[in-house]
Amino acid sequence: MQQFERGLDAPICLTWELTYACNLACVHCLSSSGKRDPRELTTRQCMDIIDELERMQVFYVNIGGGEPTVRPDFWELVDYATEHHVGVKFSTNGVRITRDVAARLAASDYVDVQISLDGATAEINDAVRGAGSFAMAIRALENLAEAGFSDAKISVVVTRHNVDQLDDFAALADRYGATLRITRLRPSGRGADVWDDLHPTAEQQRRLYNWLVAKGERVLTGDSFFHLSGLGEPGALAGLNMCGAGRVVCLIDPVGDVYACPFAIHEKFLAGNILSDGGFANIWQNSTLFRRLREPQSAGACASCGHYDSCRGGCMAAKFFTGLPLDGPDPECVEGYGESALAADRVKPKPSVDHSRSRPVMLKLLTKPPARLCNESPV
């Protein structure tokens, strides 16, 4: 644990968002994706990052977005990464997982696929992810299963509307020879606007904890639910029981900005930019922000709580984006301290970036109208 707190030579969980472009507009999108950023890293710049990750001996990257598969060079970058000993786990809504693509993935080494699904039924899923998204995800799972792809992941963000579908999600995973992965809803990006209505209630959090203890042996959670650790014996939940931001995890965004946490895309947690600050390794090892996060952290308002050693005060991003102090309780604290903190006056930070379709990034590159209209999606 002390080694994790001081930070590692390279992250063990590196998330890389290749693009903000997306064919969906999920209401809880942590990166407020929709439109492509015109400053997006080029293919060559992405390959340079992969070369650096290989030198750092980063074992794999979690690639997301946006919808990463809409990048024209996506498969080229996947192949380049695996050829350079950097495994790829990518998250997708399934839009490009055709039968041919599924067959290609089934023949690939070091590539793992996560299909995002936020409801075990179309009614629940599509209310969050958009009409038709359930059918699209199921079709992708069917294509992967038919192609013989081994152990796809079904990735679920737990909300108050799907928390009672956990058994149904597990059944879906069994049906398609997949593994269930569940994560916590964070109030980041567009998620900040819907968190009050979507995050599980205190009673649902307890049911979630009990389900994980009873049935979660084969369910992947990462460190999503360490804020619930105080409900039981220490170590009852798998995963790291501390915030790994800047210590063992971080995020590279589509323009090369490096953030301390995939759920904290905000200027307060910006450690540097790969293009202007000497590359990823230099940022990881020397950024002022990461050095500060690796220093011993005060327990703050949670110091007197008997559960502090179990939950370590909860999630930094969840506290920040709900307007709570970083040295205070998690907004979903199992002792209820978060509820009283949320009831007090607070100011919720605004997102630093928003690529939603309603607020597109305008390209001012043309001096005259195009000769013909685009014949394909601008994403």
GIUR-V876761 format. One record per helix or strand. SS is the DSSP state (~ for helix, > for strand). FROM is the first residue (numbers start at 1). LEN is the number of residues. Records with the same first field share a line. If there is no record, write none. Layout:
SS=FROM-LEN + FROM-LEN
//
This chain:
~=2-5 + 43-14 + 68-3 + 74-10 + 99-8 + 122-8 + 133-15 + 163-13 + 191-8 + 202-14 + 226-6 + 267-3 + 280-7 + 288-6 + 300-3 + 308-4 + 316-6 + 337-7 + 357-3
>=13-5 + 21-1 + 34-1 + 60-5 + 87-6 + 111-6 + 153-6 + 179-6 + 220-1 + 245-1 + 249-4 + 257-3 + 270-4
//
